[in-house]
Amino acid sequence: MDHHVPRAITDGLRARGVDVITAFEDGTSELDDIGLLDRAAELGRVLFTRDYDLLREATERQRTGQSFHGLIYAHQLRISIGACIRDLEIIAKAGEPEDLMSKIQFLPL
């Protein structure tokens, strides 16, 4: 989870048994968007964000052929917290992080 994700989403996922780590917990909450994408790759994790700038960075990486471990994006005003939790749980339990390698998944599903 990047540092723009409400705690309610993180807590909701954990209550459903989804393994989640936040940028704050990882000590990377001060990293820029490039650093967050790189750190997620180091950890072998897909990054979830509601930050448009991070979406733009992932899109640029796709355009230039730079790999990243995957990004899930949800617009802050177009999907509720409950719907984010539901969709993220489906993604986490139905697939593997490698399924989203260098891909962007938009929520809602």
N, C-alpha and C positions, 0 to 999 in steps of 0.2 A: 504494500500500500504506500503510495506516495503521501507526502505531508498534507495534501489537500483533501484527503478522504475523511469524512466524518467518523468519529469513533463508533457511532451506532452501527455502521456497516461492518467494521472490524469485529465488534462484539457480537453482532448477529451471526456472522460467519463462524466465529469460534464456538458459539452456542450450538451450531449445527455440525461441529466436528471438522471444520475446514482449517487446515494449517495455514496461518497467516502471520506475516511479520510486517511491522510498519517501519517506515523510514526512521521514525523517532527511536524505536526499539533497537534498530540496527546502527544507530549513531550517525545516520546519513541525512538527517532532515535538513541540513544546510547545503547539501549538494545541489548543483544546478541540474537541469533536465538531462543533459548528456551524462553527467555523473550518475544520476539515478538509473538510467537505462543500462549503463555499464555495470553498476553494482548489482542490479537484478540479474544480469547475465552471469556475473561471477558466482552468484548464489544459485544459479540454475532455476530462477523463478520468473514467472510472468509478472509484469507490473500492472497494477490497476491504478487508474487516475481519473480525475474529473477536471484536469488542467489542460486547457486547449493548447498551451505552449508545448507541453510534453507530447501531445498528439502530433503537433506540427514537426517536432524533432523525429519522432518515429516514422512519419510519412516521408521526411527527407531521407532517412536511412533506407527506406524501401526504394525510393527513387534512385539513389546512388549505389544500391547494392550492398550497403553495409549491413551486416547481420546484427540482430538484437534478439533477445529471448522471448519477445512477444509483449504486446501491450493490449490491455482491455480499457476502453474509454467509455465513459458515461457522461453525457452533458448534465451539468448541475440542475438545470431547470426542466429537463425532458424525461426524467425517470425518478421515481420515488426511491427513498432509502430501502423500503421493503422490496421493491422490484429489483434493485441492485443486489440485495442479499440473495434473493431467489435465483436470479440469473447467474451470479458468481458461484453459488453453490452447485448449480447444474454443470457449469464449465469445469469446476474443480473436481467434481466426482465422476464426470463422464469421460474425461480425457486425461492426457498427460501434458506437462508443460511443453514438451517437444512439438505437440500438435500446433502450437501457436508460434513456432520459431519464425522470426522475422515477419510476423503477421500482426494485424491490428483487428481486434474484435470490438464491435460497437454494441453497446447496450442501449435499449432493451433488445433481447434476442428476437 
